[in-house]
């Protein structure tokens, strides 16, 4: 059960919160009586690599949307920044575990990026230089036993953040962070075990809400602004198991929660405000972009990246096959149209950033100059087969 009763953000967690009382098993997949299960395609993908993609995040440019950046963790190999044409911009080596977290709130409204090195046990923190679009290393000495399955960040005022982490064995860690002058320090730490392992996390920074997924498909939530930290069971139809969570933030306080079943390949979609189940989708073959058979990472961006991604984009990690492993980019509008739900308004996580459309049809694959460290043998010829 609860191993420590002090959570980051300086509040207590109710012990009973780790034991939701609803024992009903989630329904089997697919069951489309109430909402559809649909197929969509991913027009674009990152280069293939030998190691699977175990985390992804989107960094929004403060002025021009087409200068935004896609970050991906190639497990145990490299953290790579891609531009919106999927050309690599920068990378860091490391024995990276699962999950890649990003939240805004540093000086000047800049983003904090976090990942875990499973070999050293250290969390490593970065920000992105807005002019050159490269990683800037921050100083930190924060460690936790891994390997990690997922991590996420929530932000507060004055450079305060909370780091939420889920280990491969299902333990949940919480760190209360403070940032100043290129340094990240932990002010508080909590560790929780649960009879049903935690498997994924996501943060709704607008609503100050944390979500945790469980191996049995249950979704839990906690109010990060409350004086007492309590996990509550969300009354929502989840998948048989939750292997990934993502929050798609949209305009006027709207948005969606995405919950992935890595084994079946289906991603369930919920309204983030009333938790209504809107349906589920999976990524199938399209032209030269193959289907997602095993979901290894999940991230969502509600901003405008231009072209087919002007209404937002969902990044899905595809487990290794004959070609290798990579990240598929799915237009949110394609998912919404297939499910028959409102697309919603695109919004920058920074607020009202300027929107600039690209001259072409949006994201396209440029493989020239991809770092050799992230290239698999199937990609050695420089063409996406």
LUMGUSE-233055 format. One line per field, with one value per residue (C-alpha): residue in one letter; z, x, y; residue number from 1. Coordinates in nm, 2 decimals, always signed. Each point is the difference from the previous one (the first is absolute). Last residue first. Example, Ala and Ser with C-alpha at 12.3 -4.5 7.8 and 13.67 -1.06 7.14 Angstrom:
% residues 2
residuo	c(s_a)
pz	c(+0.71_+0.07)
px	c(+1.37_-0.14)
py	c(-0.11_-0.34)
num	c(2_1)
***
This chain:
% residues 385
residuo	c(x_x_x_x_x_x_x_x_x_x_x_x_x_x_x_x_x_x_x_x_x_x_x_x_x_x_x_x_x_x_x_x_x_x_x_x_x_x_x_x_x_x_x_x_x_x_x_x_x_x_x_x_x_x_x_x_x_x_x_x_x_x_x_x_x_x_x_x_x_x_x_x_x_x_x_x_x_x_x_x_x_x_x_x_x_x_x_x_x_x_x_x_x_x_x_x_x_x_x_x_x_x_x_x_x_x_x_x_x_x_x_x_x_x_x_x_x_x_x_x_x_x_x_x_x_x_x_x_x_x_x_x_x_x_x_x_x_x_x_x_x_x_x_x_x_x_x_x_x_x_x_x_x_x_x_x_x_x_x_x_x_x_x_x_x_x_x_x_x_x_x_x_x_x_x_x_x_x_x_x_x_x_x_x_x_x_x_x_x_x_x_x_x_x_x_x_x_x_x_x_x_x_x_x_x_x_x_x_x_x_x_x_x_x_x_x_x_x_x_x_x_x_x_x_x_x_x_x_x_x_x_x_x_x_x_x_x_x_x_x_x_x_x_x_x_x_x_x_x_x_x_x_x_x_x_x_x_x_x_x_x_x_x_x_x_x_x_x_x_x_x_x_x_x_x_x_x_x_x_x_x_x_x_x_x_x_x_x_x_x_x_x_x_x_x_x_x_x_x_x_x_x_x_x_x_x_x_x_x_x_x_x_x_x_x_x_x_x_x_x_x_x_x_x_x_x_x_x_x_x_x_x_x_x_x_x_x_x_x_x_x_x_x_x_x_x_x_x_x_x_x_x_x_x_x_x_x_x_x_x_x_x_x_x_x_x_x_x_x_x_x_x_x_x_x_x_x_x_x_x_x_x_x_x_x)
pz	c(-4.73_+0.13_-0.19_+0.14_-0.09_+0.37_+0.10_+0.03_+0.19_+0.27_+0.03_+0.34_+0.06_-0.37_+0.05_-0.27_-0.25_-0.29_+0.11_-0.08_+0.05_-0.04_+0.24_-0.15_-0.35_-0.13_+0.05_+0.38_+0.19_+0.26_+0.32_+0.26_+0.36_+0.21_+0.31_+0.06_-0.04_-0.35_-0.08_-0.28_+0.02_+0.02_-0.24_+0.11_+0.00_-0.28_+0.10_-0.35_-0.01_+0.34_-0.09_-0.33_+0.17_+0.25_-0.28_+0.08_+0.02_+0.03_+0.21_-0.08_+0.03_-0.24_-0.36_+0.08_+0.31_+0.31_+0.20_-0.14_+0.22_-0.06_-0.03_-0.02_-0.19_+0.03_-0.21_-0.25_-0.04_-0.35_-0.11_+0.29_+0.34_+0.19_+0.37_+0.18_+0.03_+0.10_+0.13_+0.01_+0.01_-0.05_-0.18_-0.16_-0.35_-0.14_-0.37_-0.28_-0.17_-0.37_-0.12_+0.31_+0.24_+0.31_+0.31_+0.27_+0.12_+0.30_+0.08_+0.15_+0.37_+0.21_+0.26_+0.09_-0.04_-0.18_-0.26_-0.04_-0.29_+0.01_-0.19_-0.16_-0.08_+0.16_+0.21_+0.07_+0.13_-0.02_+0.20_-0.15_+0.20_-0.21_+0.01_+0.07_+0.22_-0.26_-0.25_+0.00_+0.21_-0.12_+0.32_-0.04_+0.17_-0.08_+0.09_+0.14_+0.01_-0.10_-0.15_+0.20_+0.04_+0.23_+0.35_+0.12_+0.32_+0.25_+0.12_+0.29_+0.06_+0.28_-0.03_-0.35_-0.30_-0.13_-0.02_-0.05_-0.26_-0.05_-0.31_+0.02_-0.28_+0.22_-0.03_+0.14_-0.15_+0.20_-0.07_+0.16_+0.01_+0.01_-0.24_-0.24_+0.08_-0.10_+0.08_-0.12_+0.16_-0.09_+0.14_+0.37_+0.14_+0.16_+0.37_+0.01_+0.10_+0.08_+0.03_+0.10_-0.03_+0.10_-0.09_-0.31_-0.19_-0.36_-0.09_-0.30_+0.20_+0.22_-0.01_+0.28_+0.00_+0.22_-0.10_-0.03_-0.05_-0.09_+0.01_-0.28_-0.05_-0.31_+0.20_-0.02_+0.04_+0.09_+0.01_+0.17_-0.11_+0.15_-0.22_+0.17_-0.02_-0.06_-0.27_-0.03_-0.16_-0.13_+0.01_-0.13_+0.02_+0.19_+0.08_+0.25_+0.35_+0.05_-0.03_+0.01_-0.03_-0.25_-0.22_-0.32_-0.35_-0.29_-0.29_-0.35_-0.18_-0.10_+0.09_+0.25_+0.20_+0.14_+0.37_+0.15_+0.31_+0.07_+0.26_+0.14_+0.06_-0.17_-0.24_-0.02_-0.11_+0.05_-0.21_+0.07_-0.21_+0.16_-0.23_-0.02_+0.14_+0.02_+0.31_+0.01_+0.01_-0.29_+0.02_-0.18_+0.10_-0.19_+0.10_+0.01_+0.08_-0.16_+0.02_-0.13_-0.30_-0.07_-0.33_-0.22_-0.30_-0.18_-0.32_+0.06_-0.21_+0.31_+0.16_+0.18_+0.34_+0.11_+0.33_-0.07_+0.06_+0.29_-0.13_-0.30_+0.18_-0.23_-0.01_-0.26_-0.05_-0.10_-0.26_-0.21_+0.29_-0.01_+0.31_+0.32_-0.18_+0.15_+0.13_-0.06_+0.20_-0.06_+0.20_-0.04_-0.37_-0.07_-0.05_-0.34_-0.17_-0.27_-0.11_+0.13_-0.15_-0.23_-0.14_+0.30_-0.08_+0.18_+0.09_+0.22_+0.32_+0.03_+0.31_+0.22_-0.15_-0.14_+0.22_-0.13_+0.24_+0.33_+0.26_+0.31_+0.30_+0.28_+0.33_+0.08_+0.34_-0.12_+0.22_-0.02_+0.12_+0.32_+0.13_-0.04_-0.13_+0.21_-0.14_-0.05_-0.38_-0.02_+0.20_+0.36_+0.12_-0.09_-0.08_-0.09_-0.07)
px	c(+1.07_+0.10_+0.32_+0.35_+0.16_+0.07_-0.37_-0.04_+0.33_-0.15_+0.08_-0.01_+0.38_+0.07_-0.16_-0.25_+0.18_-0.24_-0.32_-0.25_-0.36_-0.28_-0.22_-0.24_-0.14_+0.24_+0.04_-0.01_-0.27_+0.10_-0.20_+0.12_-0.01_-0.32_+0.07_+0.33_-0.17_-0.11_-0.37_-0.18_-0.37_-0.23_-0.02_-0.36_-0.08_-0.09_+0.26_+0.16_-0.02_+0.16_+0.28_+0.08_-0.01_+0.25_+0.25_+0.21_+0.38_+0.18_+0.31_+0.26_+0.11_+0.19_-0.07_-0.08_-0.20_+0.08_-0.28_-0.18_+0.00_-0.32_+0.01_-0.34_-0.03_-0.20_-0.25_+0.24_+0.17_-0.12_+0.17_+0.14_+0.15_-0.30_-0.01_-0.18_+0.30_-0.02_+0.23_+0.01_+0.28_+0.06_-0.32_+0.03_-0.14_+0.00_-0.06_+0.24_+0.08_+0.09_-0.36_-0.22_+0.00_-0.22_+0.01_-0.26_-0.30_-0.23_-0.34_-0.14_-0.01_-0.14_+0.26_-0.20_+0.28_+0.28_-0.23_+0.12_+0.18_+0.13_+0.31_-0.01_+0.32_-0.12_+0.32_+0.09_-0.34_+0.00_-0.19_-0.05_-0.16_-0.17_-0.03_-0.22_+0.10_-0.10_+0.26_+0.15_+0.23_+0.07_+0.11_+0.19_+0.00_+0.18_-0.01_-0.35_-0.15_-0.33_-0.08_-0.19_-0.37_-0.01_-0.11_+0.34_+0.11_+0.13_+0.36_+0.02_+0.26_-0.13_+0.03_-0.14_+0.18_+0.14_-0.35_+0.05_-0.13_-0.01_-0.07_-0.07_+0.12_+0.12_+0.37_-0.07_+0.00_+0.08_-0.15_+0.11_-0.21_+0.09_-0.29_+0.23_+0.29_-0.19_+0.27_+0.05_+0.12_+0.05_+0.02_-0.09_+0.00_-0.31_+0.08_+0.15_+0.34_+0.06_+0.32_+0.03_+0.27_+0.05_+0.21_+0.16_+0.25_+0.03_+0.27_+0.04_-0.04_-0.29_-0.23_-0.20_-0.14_-0.24_+0.06_-0.27_+0.07_-0.25_+0.09_-0.12_+0.28_+0.12_+0.01_-0.25_+0.12_-0.15_+0.22_-0.15_+0.10_+0.06_+0.16_-0.19_-0.35_-0.10_+0.08_-0.08_+0.24_-0.03_+0.19_-0.06_+0.13_+0.32_+0.27_+0.06_+0.11_-0.02_+0.26_+0.00_+0.33_-0.07_+0.17_-0.18_+0.11_-0.11_-0.15_+0.00_-0.26_+0.25_-0.21_-0.24_+0.28_-0.19_+0.01_+0.16_-0.02_+0.15_-0.15_+0.27_-0.01_+0.34_-0.10_-0.37_+0.07_-0.33_-0.15_-0.11_-0.07_-0.07_-0.17_+0.04_-0.24_+0.27_+0.15_-0.12_-0.37_-0.08_-0.03_+0.17_+0.04_+0.16_-0.09_+0.17_+0.36_+0.30_+0.34_+0.15_+0.11_-0.13_-0.13_-0.04_-0.18_-0.12_-0.21_-0.36_-0.14_-0.15_+0.35_+0.13_+0.17_+0.16_+0.05_+0.23_+0.08_-0.14_-0.36_-0.01_-0.17_-0.17_-0.03_-0.21_+0.08_-0.20_+0.14_-0.32_-0.19_+0.18_+0.03_+0.07_+0.09_-0.20_+0.19_-0.18_+0.08_+0.08_+0.10_+0.09_+0.10_+0.14_+0.36_+0.15_-0.12_-0.24_-0.02_-0.30_-0.35_-0.25_-0.35_-0.12_-0.32_-0.33_-0.22_-0.31_-0.16_-0.33_-0.19_-0.28_-0.03_+0.35_+0.16_+0.36_+0.14_-0.11_-0.19_+0.18_-0.04_-0.23_+0.18_-0.08_+0.14_+0.31_+0.29_+0.29_-0.22_-0.06_+0.34_-0.10_+0.29_+0.14_+0.12_+0.33_-0.01_+0.19_-0.19_+0.06_-0.16_+0.28_-0.02_-0.37_-0.12)
py	c(+0.14_+0.34_+0.07_+0.09_-0.33_-0.06_+0.00_-0.38_+0.00_+0.22_+0.37_+0.17_+0.03_+0.08_+0.34_+0.08_+0.23_-0.06_-0.16_+0.27_-0.12_+0.25_+0.20_+0.25_+0.00_+0.25_+0.37_-0.03_+0.19_+0.26_+0.03_+0.25_-0.13_+0.07_-0.21_-0.18_-0.34_+0.12_-0.05_-0.18_+0.02_-0.31_-0.29_-0.08_-0.37_-0.24_-0.26_+0.00_+0.38_+0.03_-0.24_+0.17_+0.34_-0.11_-0.06_-0.32_+0.02_-0.34_-0.05_-0.26_-0.36_-0.22_-0.12_-0.36_+0.10_+0.21_+0.16_+0.30_+0.31_+0.21_+0.38_+0.17_+0.33_+0.32_+0.20_+0.14_-0.34_-0.07_+0.32_+0.21_-0.10_+0.16_-0.08_-0.29_-0.22_-0.37_-0.26_-0.38_-0.25_-0.38_-0.09_-0.34_-0.08_+0.35_-0.03_+0.07_+0.33_-0.06_+0.04_-0.03_-0.29_+0.03_+0.22_-0.08_+0.19_+0.01_+0.16_+0.31_-0.11_+0.28_+0.11_+0.31_+0.25_-0.18_-0.15_-0.35_-0.18_-0.36_-0.10_-0.35_-0.18_-0.33_-0.05_+0.36_+0.09_+0.38_+0.26_+0.34_+0.28_+0.27_+0.37_+0.31_+0.29_+0.26_-0.13_-0.35_-0.21_-0.36_-0.18_-0.33_-0.34_-0.33_-0.37_-0.01_-0.35_-0.14_+0.34_+0.26_+0.08_+0.30_+0.07_+0.13_-0.15_+0.26_+0.06_+0.23_+0.28_+0.23_+0.38_-0.02_+0.16_-0.33_-0.16_-0.37_-0.24_-0.38_-0.20_-0.37_-0.23_-0.28_+0.09_+0.35_+0.35_+0.31_+0.34_+0.33_+0.31_+0.37_+0.08_+0.19_-0.23_-0.31_-0.26_-0.35_-0.33_-0.36_-0.36_+0.00_-0.35_-0.14_-0.07_+0.36_+0.13_+0.36_+0.21_+0.37_+0.26_+0.36_+0.30_-0.14_+0.22_+0.12_+0.25_+0.23_+0.32_-0.12_-0.30_-0.15_-0.35_-0.21_-0.36_-0.27_-0.37_-0.26_-0.37_-0.23_-0.24_+0.18_+0.33_+0.28_+0.36_+0.33_+0.31_+0.31_+0.35_+0.34_+0.27_+0.28_-0.15_-0.36_-0.26_-0.37_-0.24_-0.35_-0.34_-0.35_-0.35_+0.06_-0.25_+0.11_+0.11_+0.37_+0.28_+0.38_+0.18_+0.28_+0.25_+0.10_-0.10_+0.22_-0.20_+0.16_+0.21_+0.27_+0.30_-0.15_-0.19_-0.30_-0.08_-0.31_-0.22_-0.34_-0.24_-0.22_-0.38_-0.03_-0.28_+0.08_+0.36_+0.18_+0.28_+0.36_+0.31_+0.34_+0.25_+0.37_+0.26_+0.27_-0.17_-0.36_-0.09_-0.22_-0.38_-0.29_-0.37_-0.29_-0.36_-0.33_-0.05_+0.17_-0.16_+0.32_+0.20_+0.35_+0.13_+0.31_+0.13_-0.32_+0.05_-0.10_+0.28_+0.15_+0.01_-0.30_-0.01_-0.34_-0.17_-0.29_-0.37_-0.19_+0.06_+0.23_+0.29_+0.25_+0.38_+0.18_+0.37_+0.31_+0.23_-0.03_+0.15_+0.33_+0.22_-0.18_-0.33_-0.28_-0.31_-0.33_-0.32_-0.37_-0.30_-0.37_+0.00_-0.35_-0.07_-0.11_+0.32_+0.10_+0.37_+0.20_-0.05_+0.17_-0.07_-0.19_-0.18_-0.05_-0.30_+0.02_-0.13_+0.18_+0.10_-0.15_-0.35_+0.00_-0.27_-0.07_-0.08_-0.17_+0.20_+0.13_-0.22_+0.12_+0.03_+0.36_+0.06_+0.19_-0.11_+0.24_+0.28_-0.18_+0.12_+0.36_+0.20_+0.28_+0.33_+0.18_+0.04_-0.33_-0.27_-0.10_-0.32_-0.24_-0.37_+0.01_-0.35)
num	c(385_384_383_382_381_380_379_378_377_376_375_374_373_372_371_370_369_368_367_366_365_364_363_362_361_360_359_358_357_356_355_354_353_352_351_350_349_348_347_346_345_344_343_342_341_340_339_338_337_336_335_334_333_332_331_330_329_328_327_326_325_324_323_322_321_320_319_318_317_316_315_314_313_312_311_310_309_308_307_306_305_304_303_302_301_300_299_298_297_296_295_294_293_292_291_290_289_288_287_286_285_284_283_282_281_280_279_278_277_276_275_274_273_272_271_270_269_268_267_266_265_264_263_262_261_260_259_258_257_256_255_254_253_252_251_250_249_248_247_246_245_244_243_242_241_240_239_238_237_236_235_234_233_232_231_230_229_228_227_226_225_224_223_222_221_220_219_218_217_216_215_214_213_212_211_210_209_208_207_206_205_204_203_202_201_200_199_198_197_196_195_194_193_192_191_190_189_188_187_186_185_184_183_182_181_180_179_178_177_176_175_174_173_172_171_170_169_168_167_166_165_164_163_162_161_160_159_158_157_156_155_154_153_152_151_150_149_148_147_146_145_144_143_142_141_140_139_138_137_136_135_134_133_132_131_130_129_128_127_126_125_124_123_122_121_120_119_118_117_116_115_114_113_112_111_110_109_108_107_106_105_104_103_102_101_100_99_98_97_96_95_94_93_92_91_90_89_88_87_86_85_84_83_82_81_80_79_78_77_76_75_74_73_72_71_70_69_68_67_66_65_64_63_62_61_60_59_58_57_56_55_54_53_52_51_50_49_48_47_46_45_44_43_42_41_40_39_38_37_36_35_34_33_32_31_30_29_28_27_26_25_24_23_22_21_20_19_18_17_16_15_14_13_12_11_10_9_8_7_6_5_4_3_2_1)
***
